[in-house]
C-alpha cells in the first residue's frame, strides 16, 4: 500500500515516503498531508483531494481497497478490501519467521548477573526473563546470539562469606569444610550486617576479597566450594524459569584479562593518574549531566566493577567478534554503563555497538519494591511458590493439575505479568490479579490457545477470497500485524510489544470464537475458519515461545 501511494504522490508531483499506519476510524490511515502541505505550500485538504481522486481512479483499486476517503483536517482513511486481506494473509501464512525482517548479526547478550554465595531474590527476576526474551526474539529473526550470565563471583560478598567460614571453622583444613546452601543463605546476611556494625570486620572482609582476587590459594579452595553449592541452586531456579545461558562466565574470568588489557589501555594514551588512581576521562562536551571519569584501578591497586566490565568487553571482542553487545540490568546503572562504554570506545577496545537496556523495579501493592511481610528482600523462589499457591487455590480443579502443566502456568503468570510492561518502567506485581484466567494475564492467553486448539484439525486447505463476518475480518487484520510487531520488538529490544499484541490477538480470537458457531459448519466456511484459527494458534504459540512461555496440555 505504501508503494502504491508513493507512486500516486509522485505522479501528482509530490515527492514523499509514504507511511501507512493503523487507524481508530478506519483500517489504516495516511497522515503525510500535513508534512507535504509545508513543503509545497498548499493546504492538506487540497493535496488530499488530489491524491484520493487518483487512488479511486486506479484500475486495480478493488485489489487493495474497499474505500479511500479524505477526512478533515487532512487524514486519508483507508478501508482495505476482503480480497486484499485474504491475499496478504495467504502470503503471510507461507512466510518464514511470520514475515519478520531477517537479520544476520552476531550479538552477545549479558543478563542474569547474580552475586554468587547468596540466594536469587525478586530483583533478579526482570534481568533474567527480559534478557532471555530479547535473546529469543533476536535469535528468531536469524541473529547468532551468545548469552552470558556474567556472575558476580569475586566481589565483597565472597569476602564476607569466607570471613564467616573462618569464624565458624577456625583451625580447620579448608579442604575438609563442608558447606550447604542453608549455611550460605544464613552466613551472608549475618556477615553483611556485621560489616555495617564493625569497621574492623568490614576491612578484614575487604582484605580477604582483595587476596581472593589476587588468587590466594587457600581462599580459592573455599571459593570453589562456595561456587559449587551456590551455582547449583542458581541453575535450578533459572532452569525452572526456562532461562538459559551459553556461557557462565563471571568477574573472576574478567580478572584474567587485566594483565593484557591494562597495558593496552595505557598504550592507547587514554589512562591518566589521579591521586594514584588510574582513570579514563569520559566526559563529553554535549553532556547535560556530569559524567565522572571511569576508574579502572584504585590507588591501593584494587580493581573495580568498571575494570571487570572492560575486561569482559575485551574478552568478548577477542573471542566472539560480535557486532553488538547488549546488557540488561537495573536502570539505576545507566550512568555507570555510559562511563564503561565510553571508555571502551575511547580506547578502541571494541568498535561494535554497545547497548544498555535498564529496567524498573517489581513493586508490591504499596508501589514500593517487593518485600517480605517483615520488610526483607523476597527470595525469587518464595515469589514462585506464592504464585503457585495462589493459582492452585483459585479453583478446586487446579489442585489436581499435573505438575508439568502447573509449572508452565506459573511461568506464564510471572513472565506475562512482567513482559507486558515497557521494561523501563516500574510495575506492581499483583499475584491474585495476574493469576486469573480472565483479564490481561498469561493464563488468559494460554486458555484462549487451548480453547481454540480443541476445535481445529490439521489441514492443507488454502484460504479463499471470502471474509464472512466482522469478527472474522477483525481477526484476520489483527493477524496481519504480527510481522510489524516482531520487527518493532527486534528494533527496540522490547518484548512488551509482543506481549501486548498477544493479549489483543487473544481478545480478538475469543470474540471470533463467540460470534461464529464453528462446530456446526461445513464446506468452505469451515475450511477457511480452520485455516485462520490454525494460523492464529501458530502465531500465539510462536510468540509465547519468544517470551519464554510454554503451553500446558490442560488448564
Residue pairs with C-beta under 8 A, 6 or more apart in sequence:
1 20
1 28
1 64
1 78
1 80
2 18
2 19
2 20
4 55
4 58
4 64
5 16
5 18
5 20
5 30
5 51
5 55
6 16
6 17
6 18
8 51
8 54
8 55
8 58
9 15
9 16
9 18
9 32
9 36
9 51
10 16
11 54
12 50
12 51
12 54
14 36
14 40
14 47
14 51
16 32
16 35
16 36
18 30
18 32
19 30
19 31
19 32
20 28
20 29
20 30
20 78
21 28
21 29
21 30
21 31
22 28
22 29
22 481
23 29
23 75
23 77
23 78
25 71
25 75
25 77
26 77
26 78
26 79
27 78
27 79
27 80
27 477
28 78
28 80
29 75
29 76
29 77
29 78
30 75
30 76
30 78
31 74
31 75
33 44
33 45
33 47
33 48
33 51
33 74
33 75
33 76
34 44
34 74
36 42
36 44
36 47
37 43
37 44
37 47
37 74
40 47
43 74
44 73
44 74
45 70
45 72
45 73
45 74
47 74
48 70
48 74
48 75
48 76
49 70
51 76
52 68
52 69
52 70
52 76
55 61
55 65
55 68
56 68
58 64
62 81
62 83
63 81
63 83
63 84
63 87
64 80
64 81
64 84
65 78
65 79
65 80
65 81
65 84
66 79
66 80
66 81
66 82
67 77
67 78
67 79
68 76
68 77
68 78
68 79
69 76
69 77
70 76
70 77
71 77
80 477
82 465
82 466
82 467
82 473
83 465
85 467
85 473
85 476
85 477
85 480
86 463
86 464
86 465
86 466
86 467
86 476
87 465
88 480
89 463
89 476
89 479
89 480
89 532
89 535
90 462
90 463
92 98
92 99
92 479
92 480
92 482
92 483
92 535
93 463
93 531
93 535
95 483
96 102
97 140
97 141
97 142
97 486
98 482
98 483
98 486
98 539
98 542
99 482
99 483
99 486
100 140
100 141
100 483
100 486
100 487
100 490
101 141
101 483
101 487
101 490
102 141
102 142
103 138
103 141
103 142
103 143
103 490
104 142
104 143
104 144
105 143
105 144
105 322
105 323
105 324
106 143
106 144
106 145
106 146
106 320
106 321
106 322
106 323
106 324
107 138
107 143
107 144
107 145
107 146
107 322
107 323
107 324
107 325
107 326
108 145
108 146
108 147
108 148
108 316
108 320
108 322
108 324
108 325
108 326
109 131
109 134
109 135
109 138
109 145
109 146
109 147
109 148
109 325
109 326
109 328
110 131
110 147
110 148
110 150
110 312
110 325
110 326
110 327
110 328
111 127
111 128
111 130
111 131
111 132
111 134
111 135
111 147
111 149
111 327
111 328
111 329
112 124
112 127
112 128
112 131
112 148
112 149
112 150
112 151
112 238
112 243
112 245
113 124
113 127
113 149
113 150
113 151
113 152
113 329
114 120
114 124
114 149
114 151
114 152
114 234
115 151
115 152
115 153
115 155
115 157
116 151
116 152
116 153
116 157
116 158
116 226
116 227
116 230
116 231
116 234
116 250
117 157
117 158
117 161
117 184
117 188
117 226
117 230
118 157
118 161
118 184
118 185
118 188
118 189
118 230
119 185
119 233
119 379
119 380
119 381
120 233
120 234
120 237
120 379
120 380
120 381
121 377
121 378
121 379
121 380
122 362
122 369
122 370
122 377
122 378
122 379
122 380
122 383
123 330
123 361
123 362
123 369
123 377
124 380
125 362
125 380
125 383
125 414
125 418
126 359
126 360
126 362
126 418
126 423
127 328
127 329
127 330
127 359
128 238
128 241
128 243
129 241
129 243
129 414
129 415
129 418
129 419
129 548
130 328
130 357
130 359
130 418
130 419
130 423
130 495
131 147
131 243
131 328
132 147
132 241
132 242
132 243
132 244
132 548
133 415
133 419
133 495
133 498
133 546
133 547
133 548
134 326
134 328
134 357
134 493
134 495
135 145
135 147
136 545
136 546
136 547
136 548
137 486
137 489
137 490
137 493
137 495
137 498
137 546
138 145
138 490
138 493
139 145
140 486
140 542
140 546
141 486
141 490
146 246
146 247
146 320
146 322
147 244
147 245
147 246
147 247
148 245
148 246
148 247
148 248
148 249
148 312
148 316
149 245
149 247
149 248
149 249
149 250
150 249
150 250
150 251
150 312
151 231
151 248
151 249
151 250
151 251
151 252
152 250
152 251
153 223
153 227
153 250
153 251
153 252
154 209
154 212
154 213
154 223
154 250
154 251
154 252
154 255
155 209
155 251
156 205
156 206
156 209
157 188
157 192
158 208
158 209
158 212
158 223
158 226
159 205
159 206
159 207
159 208
159 209
159 210
159 212
160 188
160 191
160 192
160 195
160 205
161 184
161 187
161 188
161 191
161 226
162 208
162 212
162 219
162 222
162 223
162 226
163 191
163 201
163 204
163 205
163 208
164 187
164 188
164 190
164 191
165 177
165 179
165 187
165 222
168 187
169 177
174 218
174 221
174 222
175 221
177 222
177 225
179 225
179 226
179 229
180 229
181 229
181 230
181 232
181 233
184 226
184 229
184 230
191 201
191 205
194 201
195 201
195 202
195 205
196 202
208 219
210 302
211 219
212 219
212 220
212 223
213 255
213 302
213 303
231 248
237 380
237 381
237 384
238 244
238 245
240 384
240 407
240 411
241 411
241 414
241 415
241 548
242 411
242 548
242 550
243 548
249 312
249 315
251 305
251 308
253 312
253 315
254 307
254 308
254 309
254 310
254 311
254 312
254 315
255 303
255 308
255 311
256 311
257 311
257 312
257 314
257 315
258 303
258 307
258 311
260 314
261 310
261 311
261 314
261 349
262 271
262 278
262 296
262 297
262 307
264 314
264 347
264 349
265 271
265 280
265 296
265 310
265 347
265 349
266 278
268 346
268 347
268 348
270 280
270 281
270 343
270 346
270 347
271 278
271 279
271 280
271 296
272 278
272 279
272 280
272 281
273 279
274 293
275 299
276 299
277 295
277 297
277 298
277 299
278 295
278 296
278 297
279 293
279 294
279 295
279 296
280 293
280 294
280 296
280 342
280 343
280 346
280 347
281 293
282 291
282 293
282 294
282 338
282 339
282 342
282 343
282 346
283 290
283 291
283 292
283 293
284 291
284 342
289 335
291 335
291 338
291 339
291 342
292 339
293 339
294 306
294 310
294 339
294 340
294 342
294 343
295 304
295 306
296 303
296 304
296 306
296 307
296 310
296 343
297 303
297 304
297 307
298 304
305 336
306 336
306 339
306 340
306 343
309 340
310 340
310 343
310 344
310 349
313 325
313 340
313 344
313 349
313 350
313 354
314 349
314 350
316 322
316 325
316 350
317 349
317 350
317 352
322 352
323 352
323 353
324 352
324 353
324 354
324 355
325 350
325 352
325 353
325 354
325 355
326 355
326 356
326 357
326 493
327 337
327 354
327 355
327 356
327 357
328 357
328 359
329 337
329 356
329 357
329 358
329 359
330 358
330 359
330 361
331 358
331 359
331 360
331 424
332 358
333 356
333 358
334 356
334 358
337 354
337 356
338 356
341 354
341 356
343 349
344 350
344 354
345 351
345 354
355 493
357 423
357 493
358 424
359 423
359 424
360 423
360 424
360 425
360 426
360 427
361 369
361 370
361 426
362 369
362 370
362 418
362 426
362 427
362 429
363 369
363 370
363 426
363 427
363 428
363 429
364 370
364 371
364 428
364 429
365 428
365 430
367 426
367 428
370 378
370 383
370 429
371 377
371 378
372 378
372 382
383 414
384 410
384 414
386 431
387 410
387 413
387 414
387 431
387 434
387 435
388 406
388 410
390 431
390 432
390 435
391 398
391 406
391 409
391 410
391 413
391 435
391 443
392 398
392 399
392 401
392 406
394 435
394 436
398 406
401 409
401 554
401 555
402 552
402 553
402 554
404 552
405 552
405 553
405 554
405 555
406 552
408 446
408 549
408 550
408 551
408 552
409 442
409 443
409 446
409 552
409 555
411 442
411 548
411 549
411 550
412 442
412 443
412 445
412 446
412 544
412 549
413 434
413 435
413 441
413 442
413 443
414 434
414 442
415 442
415 547
415 548
415 549
416 434
416 441
416 442
416 445
416 499
416 547
416 549
417 427
417 429
417 430
417 434
417 441
417 442
418 427
418 429
419 495
419 496
419 498
419 499
419 547
420 440
420 496
420 499
420 500
420 503
421 427
421 496
422 494
422 496
423 494
423 495
423 496
433 439
433 441
434 441
434 442
435 441
435 443
436 443
436 444
437 443
437 444
437 447
437 555
438 444
440 503
442 549
443 555
444 503
444 506
445 502
445 503
445 506
445 540
445 544
445 549
446 544
446 549
446 551
446 552
446 555
447 555
448 506
448 509
448 510
448 540
449 506
449 537
449 540
449 541
449 544
449 551
450 551
450 552
450 554
450 555
451 510
451 513
452 509
452 513
452 533
452 536
452 537
453 537
455 518
455 519
455 533
456 530
456 533
456 534
456 537
457 530
458 534
459 527
459 530
459 531
459 534
461 527
461 528
461 530
461 531
462 531
463 528
463 531
463 532
464 524
464 527
464 528
466 524
466 528
467 473
467 476
468 516
468 525
468 528
468 529
469 515
469 516
471 508
471 511
471 512
471 514
471 515
471 516
472 512
472 516
472 529
472 532
474 508
474 511
474 512
475 508
475 509
475 511
475 512
475 532
475 536
476 532
478 504
478 505
478 508
479 505
479 532
479 535
479 536
479 539
481 501
482 501
482 505
482 539
482 543
485 497
485 498
485 501
486 498
486 543
486 546
488 494
488 497
489 495
489 497
489 498
489 546
495 546
495 547
498 543
498 546
498 547
499 547
501 543
502 540
502 543
502 544
502 547
505 536
505 539
505 540
506 540
509 533
509 536
509 540
512 532
512 533
516 529
518 526
518 529
518 533
521 529
541 551
544 550
544 551
